[in-house]
Structures are given as structure tokens and as C-alpha cells.
Amino acid sequence: MLEWIWIHPYDRGGRLFSQVWPELEATYGKFHIRGPYSKPMEVALHDLGITDGRLI
């Protein structure tokens, strides 16, 4: 379960999140993601193809 993540403002809006996401899933599997979600996080999850079944 991913309950919290903070990305430094310098790296927000860049590719860091999408670059490290496959490594997170390789290490921890297809985990659930707990909200609430900011608008930018919703966009990032959508861009990664995260389905509603994983969002809690």
C-alpha cells in the first residue's frame, strides 16, 4: 500500500515519477494507492495507466 509520497518541487512535473514507478512495482508488486490525491497526482496515475481497482 502506498500511503504517502512527497516529490521535491524541483522534480515535480518532470519525468522522475514515471521513471521510478516501474522500479517501485518491480520491488513491491502492484500495490494499492491510498488517497486523497492531488490533481497532479491524479494526472500522473492516469498517465501511468493505474486503474481504479488499485486506488483506495
N, C-alpha and C positions, 0 to 999 in steps of 0.2 A: 504494500500500500504506500503510495506516495502521498504524504500528508502535507508537505511543505517544501517549497523550493524558492530560493532567492537568487536572482541573477544580477550581478553588478550592473548599474546603469550604463556603464561603458559598453557592455556586451549585449544589452537589450536591443532587439530589433535586428540583430545580426544573425549569423548562421550557427553560433555556438550551440544553441539549444538543439537544433536539428542535427548537428554533427555528433553530439554526445548521446542523443536519445538511443540509437542502436546499441551502444555500449551498455547503457543502463538496462535495456531489455535483455541483452545477452547475459548480463550478470544476474539480474533479478527476475527474469521472465516477464510475461505480460501482466504486470501488476495493475491494480485499480488505482484511480487517482481521485482523491477527495477534494471537494470544493470548499469554499467558494472559489470561483475562477474569475480573474480579471479579464477584461475584454482582450488584451493582448495574449493572455494565456489561452483563451478560447480559440483565437485565431491560430496560435501555434499548434494546439492539439488537433484542430481541424486539418491544418496543413500536413500534419504527421499521419493523418488517417485514423486517429484514435476514435473508436466508436463509443456510442452512448453506453454500451454494456460495461465499459471499464470506468465510466465516470460515476462517482458516488457523491 
